[in-house]
């Protein structure tokens, strides 16, 4: 019985073809994960002109009518808060659970802060940031976000514990608060 050796050039060719196939599969897979508008800009040749695609729009843009500068923005309809820096960029945005009495749209300032206490619904809270007549952002100490009792009149606006801490750290006394529909 004779043993035949495969030339080393054949092995290199087979390995190279396999590597190219693997790279092609990975490239197709990676391209399929891009948003549709981004997948049109992926090319294998350099382009003389920049791609005409626009920058992606933020998922939760800061409401246009919310003012300018460093501020907290609260949208009643969206049930969302934005922490906005002095260059009008959103540092953080998150959903909230409002009470039964929404604040009136308008401009306010942080007027009082309380690190711990009890909410108007009897729930132990922390990181309470007050603005306006009686409105306040806070989070429940136990991390819960129950719907408010519809028979209870409360203007509390609850957020998660992590979001409550972020708002507490951001919203010092006198920080503007913009409430929009």
C-alpha positions as a Markdown table, in Angstrom:
| # | Residue | x | y | z |
|---|---|---|---|---|
| 1 | Unk | 0.0 | 0.0 | 0.0 |
| 2 | Unk | 1.5 | 3.3 | -1.0 |
| 3 | Unk | 1.0 | 6.5 | 1.0 |
| 4 | Unk | 0.5 | 9.6 | -1.0 |
| 5 | Unk | 1.5 | 13.0 | 0.3 |
| 6 | Unk | -0.7 | 16.0 | -0.4 |
| 7 | Unk | 1.5 | 18.9 | -1.6 |
| 8 | Unk | 1.9 | 21.7 | 1.0 |
| 9 | Unk | 0.6 | 24.2 | -1.6 |
| 10 | Unk | -2.7 | 22.4 | -1.6 |
| 11 | Unk | -3.0 | 22.6 | 2.2 |
| 12 | Unk | -2.3 | 26.4 | 2.0 |
| 13 | Unk | -4.9 | 26.8 | -0.7 |
| 14 | Unk | -7.6 | 24.9 | 1.3 |
| 15 | Unk | -6.8 | 26.8 | 4.5 |
| 16 | Unk | -6.9 | 30.2 | 2.7 |
| 17 | Unk | -10.2 | 29.4 | 1.1 |
| 18 | Unk | -11.7 | 28.3 | 4.4 |
| 19 | Unk | -10.4 | 31.5 | 6.1 |
| 20 | Unk | -11.9 | 33.7 | 3.3 |
| 21 | Unk | -15.2 | 31.8 | 3.6 |
| 22 | Unk | -15.3 | 32.4 | 7.4 |
| 23 | Unk | -14.5 | 36.1 | 7.0 |
| 24 | Unk | -17.2 | 36.5 | 4.4 |
| 25 | Unk | -19.8 | 34.8 | 6.7 |
| 26 | Unk | -18.8 | 37.0 | 9.6 |
| 27 | Unk | -18.9 | 40.2 | 7.4 |
| 28 | Unk | -22.4 | 39.3 | 6.1 |
| 29 | Unk | -23.6 | 38.6 | 9.7 |
| 30 | Unk | -22.2 | 41.8 | 11.0 |
| 31 | Unk | -23.7 | 43.8 | 8.2 |
| 32 | Unk | -27.1 | 42.3 | 8.8 |
| 33 | Unk | -27.0 | 43.7 | 12.3 |
| 34 | Unk | -26.6 | 47.3 | 11.2 |
| 35 | Unk | -29.6 | 49.6 | 10.9 |
| 36 | Unk | -30.9 | 49.7 | 7.3 |
| 37 | Unk | -29.5 | 53.2 | 6.6 |
| 38 | Unk | -26.1 | 52.3 | 7.9 |
| 39 | Unk | -25.9 | 49.1 | 5.9 |
| 40 | Unk | -26.1 | 51.1 | 2.7 |
| 41 | Unk | -22.9 | 52.9 | 3.6 |
| 42 | Unk | -20.8 | 49.8 | 4.1 |
| 43 | Unk | -18.6 | 49.3 | 1.1 |
| 44 | Unk | -15.4 | 47.5 | 0.3 |
| 45 | Unk | -14.0 | 50.4 | -1.8 |
| 46 | Unk | -13.0 | 53.8 | -0.5 |
| 47 | Unk | -15.3 | 56.6 | -1.5 |
| 48 | Unk | -14.2 | 60.0 | -2.7 |
| 49 | Unk | -17.3 | 61.7 | -1.1 |
| 50 | Unk | -18.6 | 61.3 | 2.4 |
| 51 | Unk | -21.8 | 59.2 | 2.8 |
| 52 | Unk | -25.0 | 61.3 | 2.5 |
| 53 | Unk | -26.7 | 59.4 | 5.4 |
| 54 | Unk | -27.8 | 61.6 | 8.3 |
| 55 | Unk | -26.7 | 61.1 | 11.9 |
| 56 | Unk | -29.2 | 58.8 | 13.7 |
| 57 | Unk | -31.9 | 60.6 | 15.6 |
| 58 | Unk | -31.8 | 60.2 | 19.4 |
| 59 | Unk | -34.5 | 57.7 | 20.6 |
| 60 | Unk | -35.9 | 60.1 | 23.3 |
| 61 | Unk | -34.9 | 63.7 | 22.2 |
| 62 | Unk | -35.2 | 66.5 | 24.7 |
| 63 | Unk | -38.5 | 68.3 | 24.1 |
| 64 | Unk | -37.9 | 71.4 | 22.0 |
| 65 | Unk | -40.0 | 73.7 | 24.2 |
| 66 | Unk | -38.2 | 72.8 | 27.4 |
| 67 | Unk | -35.8 | 75.8 | 27.5 |
| 68 | Unk | -32.0 | 75.9 | 27.3 |
| 69 | Unk | -29.1 | 75.4 | 29.6 |
| 70 | Unk | -28.5 | 73.1 | 32.5 |
| 71 | Unk | -31.9 | 71.8 | 33.7 |
| 72 | Unk | -34.2 | 69.0 | 34.6 |
| 73 | Unk | -36.9 | 68.4 | 32.0 |
| 74 | Unk | -40.1 | 66.5 | 32.9 |
| 75 | Unk | -42.7 | 65.5 | 30.2 |
| 76 | Unk | -46.1 | 64.8 | 31.6 |
| 77 | Unk | -47.3 | 63.0 | 28.5 |
| 78 | Unk | -44.1 | 60.9 | 28.0 |
| 79 | Unk | -43.7 | 60.2 | 31.7 |
| 80 | Unk | -40.0 | 60.9 | 31.2 |
| 81 | Unk | -37.3 | 63.0 | 32.7 |
| 82 | Unk | -34.1 | 64.3 | 31.1 |
| 83 | Unk | -31.0 | 65.6 | 32.9 |
| 84 | Unk | -29.7 | 68.3 | 30.6 |
| 85 | Unk | -26.2 | 69.8 | 30.7 |
| 86 | Unk | -25.2 | 73.5 | 30.0 |
| 87 | Unk | -24.6 | 72.6 | 26.3 |
| 88 | Unk | -28.2 | 71.3 | 26.0 |
| 89 | Unk | -27.1 | 67.7 | 25.7 |
| 90 | Unk | -29.0 | 65.0 | 27.5 |
| 91 | Unk | -26.8 | 63.4 | 30.2 |
| 92 | Unk | -29.5 | 60.9 | 31.2 |
| 93 | Unk | -33.1 | 60.2 | 30.5 |
| 94 | Unk | -35.5 | 57.8 | 32.2 |
| 95 | Unk | -39.1 | 57.0 | 32.7 |
| 96 | Unk | -41.0 | 57.9 | 35.8 |
| 97 | Unk | -44.3 | 57.0 | 37.5 |
| 98 | Unk | -46.3 | 60.1 | 38.2 |
| 99 | Unk | -48.8 | 60.6 | 41.0 |
| 100 | Unk | -52.5 | 61.6 | 40.6 |
| 101 | Unk | -51.9 | 65.4 | 40.4 |
| 102 | Unk | -49.6 | 66.5 | 37.6 |
| 103 | Unk | -47.7 | 69.7 | 37.9 |
| 104 | Unk | -48.7 | 72.6 | 35.7 |
| 105 | Unk | -46.4 | 73.0 | 32.6 |
| 106 | Unk | -43.9 | 75.8 | 33.2 |
| 107 | Unk | -40.5 | 76.7 | 34.6 |
| 108 | Unk | -39.6 | 76.0 | 38.2 |
| 109 | Unk | -36.5 | 75.7 | 40.4 |
| 110 | Unk | -35.5 | 73.1 | 42.9 |
| 111 | Unk | -36.8 | 74.6 | 46.1 |
| 112 | Unk | -36.2 | 71.8 | 48.6 |
| 113 | Unk | -34.3 | 68.5 | 48.9 |
| 114 | Unk | -34.9 | 65.7 | 51.4 |
| 115 | Unk | -32.6 | 62.7 | 51.5 |
| 116 | Unk | -35.1 | 60.4 | 53.3 |
| 117 | Unk | -38.6 | 60.5 | 54.5 |
| 118 | Unk | -42.1 | 59.3 | 53.9 |
| 119 | Unk | -44.1 | 60.1 | 50.8 |
| 120 | Unk | -47.6 | 61.5 | 50.8 |
| 121 | Unk | -48.8 | 58.0 | 50.0 |
| 122 | Unk | -47.1 | 56.6 | 53.2 |
| 123 | Unk | -44.2 | 54.9 | 51.3 |
| 124 | Unk | -40.7 | 55.4 | 52.7 |
| 125 | Unk | -38.8 | 57.4 | 50.1 |
| 126 | Unk | -35.3 | 58.8 | 49.4 |
| 127 | Unk | -33.7 | 61.4 | 47.2 |
| 128 | Unk | -36.8 | 63.7 | 47.2 |
| 129 | Unk | -36.2 | 66.8 | 45.0 |
| 130 | Unk | -39.1 | 69.3 | 45.3 |
| 131 | Unk | -40.1 | 72.0 | 42.8 |
| 132 | Unk | -43.2 | 74.2 | 42.4 |
| 133 | Unk | -45.9 | 74.2 | 45.0 |
| 134 | Unk | -45.8 | 70.5 | 46.1 |
| 135 | Unk | -44.3 | 68.5 | 43.3 |
| 136 | Unk | -41.3 | 66.2 | 43.9 |
| 137 | Unk | -39.3 | 63.6 | 42.3 |
| 138 | Unk | -38.3 | 60.7 | 44.6 |
| 139 | Unk | -37.8 | 56.9 | 44.7 |
| 140 | Unk | -39.2 | 54.4 | 47.0 |
| 141 | Unk | -36.6 | 53.0 | 49.4 |
| 142 | Unk | -37.6 | 49.4 | 48.6 |
| 143 | Unk | -37.3 | 50.2 | 44.8 |
| 144 | Unk | -40.9 | 49.6 | 44.1 |
| 145 | Unk | -42.9 | 51.6 | 41.6 |
| 146 | Unk | -46.5 | 50.9 | 42.4 |
| 147 | Unk | -49.3 | 52.8 | 40.6 |
| 148 | Unk | -50.7 | 55.5 | 42.9 |
| 149 | Unk | -54.0 | 54.9 | 44.7 |
| 150 | Unk | -56.5 | 56.8 | 42.5 |
| 151 | Unk | -58.3 | 58.0 | 45.6 |
| 152 | Unk | -55.1 | 59.5 | 47.0 |
| 153 | Unk | -54.1 | 63.0 | 45.9 |
| 154 | Unk | -50.4 | 63.0 | 45.4 |
| 155 | Unk | -48.0 | 65.0 | 43.2 |
| 156 | Unk | -45.1 | 62.6 | 43.7 |
| 157 | Unk | -43.2 | 61.6 | 40.7 |
| 158 | Unk | -41.4 | 58.3 | 41.3 |
| 159 | Unk | -38.3 | 56.9 | 39.6 |
| 160 | Unk | -36.1 | 53.9 | 40.1 |
| 161 | Unk | -33.5 | 53.9 | 42.8 |
| 162 | Unk | -30.6 | 54.4 | 40.4 |
| 163 | Unk | -32.5 | 57.2 | 38.5 |
| 164 | Unk | -33.4 | 58.8 | 41.8 |
| 165 | Unk | -29.8 | 58.9 | 42.9 |
| 166 | Unk | -28.7 | 60.4 | 39.5 |
| 167 | Unk | -31.4 | 63.1 | 39.8 |
| 168 | Unk | -30.4 | 63.8 | 43.4 |
| 169 | Unk | -26.7 | 64.2 | 42.4 |
| 170 | Unk | -27.7 | 66.5 | 39.4 |
| 171 | Unk | -30.5 | 68.7 | 40.8 |
| 172 | Unk | -29.0 | 70.9 | 43.5 |
| 173 | Unk | -30.9 | 73.7 | 45.1 |
| 174 | Unk | -32.0 | 76.3 | 42.5 |
| 175 | Unk | -31.5 | 74.0 | 39.5 |
| 176 | Unk | -34.1 | 74.8 | 36.8 |
| 177 | Unk | -37.0 | 72.3 | 36.3 |
| 178 | Unk | -38.9 | 72.6 | 33.0 |
| 179 | Unk | -42.3 | 70.8 | 32.9 |
| 180 | Unk | -43.8 | 70.3 | 29.5 |
| 181 | Unk | -46.9 | 68.5 | 28.3 |
